[in-house]
Amino acid sequence: MQALSFETLAAIANTHGTPVYVYDADKISQQFRQLKTAFQDSDTRFFYACKALTNINVLKHVAAIGCDIDCSSINEAKLALHVGVAPERVLYTSNGIHFSEIQEAVSLGINVNIDSLSNLEKFGAAYGHDYPVGIRLRPNIMAGGNLKISTGHDNSKFGIPIDQLDQILDLVKKYNLYIRGLHIHTGSEIKEVAVFMQVADVFSALLPHFPELAFLDMGGGFKVAYKDSDHITHIDELGAEIARFQKNLEAQYGKKFQCWFEPGKYLVSECGYLLSTVNVLKQSGNTVFAGIDTGLNHLIRPMMYDAYHRIENISNPDGALHAYTVTGNICETDTFGTNRKLHEVREGDVLAIYNAGAYGFEMSSNYNARYKPAEVLVLEGEAHLIRKRDEFADLLRNQIPVL
Ligand code: PLP
């Protein structure tokens, strides 16, 4: 599953202190290779959903291995351009944004998917047929690991509801819009290949309405493993299904449609570790709390999504196994794992929290006026500090004393 050894992680904790996020560039490359292999018989393009992790070194690495970049804000797009990714390789899949961001995206020359009738109308009035655009649709499909990460159902804010097709078509006609793509992202942690193929069916039904279509964007959401026993998305099977789907479309329409995907977790979840030191051990009835020097301010996924993250004691790998409830140091309940079997934990030991690459640092905050962690990238066997841990001045930055 994950590859960095305890020795490597311990050495990084020793050099850079804790809490620290560690990313393994090789693991990102390996995941991308797996995708390329799985989809080799299809015409597919991958855009890394960089909302998962935007450190500029990660963006650079992802772009260097041949993956394009998907963005969920104009600033993410600017970060991608900042590291030298060509505008044509950047995609902005918007949701609920002010039209000025779309204008900015157009001025930067990047690809855009629009997710509301309101912005589509403004886009038409401003650009007519001059700038190709994608439409983000809501297919009314329930999918994904849990409701919070499910985006395609009939109560979701994301995309233009598919039942408003007539209104979309009216706008397309009124402004002679150049609709080059359709986009559907049904959610995150989707195990079932069938869900993606359900989306393919929705696209198939829509194709006759959009004669200038060139790409069909199925979003991200491939499921990765958090535990050894976890089922993940069968990407080989999905790749084969997509190749078949494209062949059928070609036979039917005499033209090729490229499929786009926007993997976030698939590329960077397993590459990442959050290393944290045990501050205190506390016995409470049958529970032993291991209180660590991080919290939900650094990794919110367990509390926000009930996400399971594997935890290992990298300081005492041969110690006897005991049950611990691993908790953070924030003034809210911030439990990373309840009654986890860990090798004997002592105060001062370093614990590694796994699957911390995606939506880890990226969702971190300075809550409780604590510093955001440092970030380290392991590249060709060498550990590089890629973000300094915050310091006191960072807490004051942008504050304006008026008293
Ligand atoms: N694309 C879109 C539009 C998304 O909203 C998301 C996640 O929220 C992704 C891609 C990436 O999802 P994942 O990290 O599950 O692959």
Residues whose N, C-alpha, C, O or C-beta is under 5 A from the ligand:
A	BS01	PLP	A49 T93 H185 G187 S188 E189 G219 G220 G221 F222 E262 P263 G264 K265 Y266
